[in-house]
Every structure is written in structure tokens, then in C-alpha cells.
Amino acid sequence: ENEAPDHVWIIKLGEPCEFQRLHGHMDVPSDNKILFQWISEQRFQYCHKELGEYSTMTEEREKQLNEIGFQWNVEASVIMILCGVIILIN
């Protein structure tokens, strides 16, 4: 199995860790485009995994993200829209 994608992903995982170290949180603003996009992609892939669709989100990646305190639900409504899930909240 090709380990290059996992190697790149692990390197990218260090970026939210560094952001948290510098800012004390992981609420990355959208003007930090590269990191914001990577975080959004992790949420998007997690959504596909939860729906039983093809996803690059493995159990190991999910575990590693949880270990750094990754915020899965910050943009839950956006994730649900991207995944084609519509939920009405009263």
C-alpha cells in the first residue's frame, strides 16, 4: 500500500496543532485559506464516512484528529448541506 498520502496527511495534521499552539484554539478563520480548506475537507470526508459513502477518512485519521481536539461540529450545518442532508432545526 502506498504510504505517501498518509505521510502528507500526517504532515498536514501538524498545521492545526501549530495553529492551536499559537492561538489557544482551533477555530481557524476562513482567511487562513489553506488550513481552513484542509479542516473543512476533514469534516467533509468524515460526513461521507458516516453516511457509508467512499471517504478518505479512516478510523486512524479520525482517532488522530480526536486526539488533537479536532472540532467536528463547528460547521455541522455546512457539512450537512455539502453531504446532501437537510435538517430543520426549531
Buried (B, 14 or more C-beta within 10 A) or exposed (E): EEEEEBEEBEEBBEBBEEBBEEEEEBEBEEEBEEBBEBBBEBBBBBBBBBEEEEBBBEEEBBEBBEEEEBBBEBBBEEBEEBBEEEEEEE
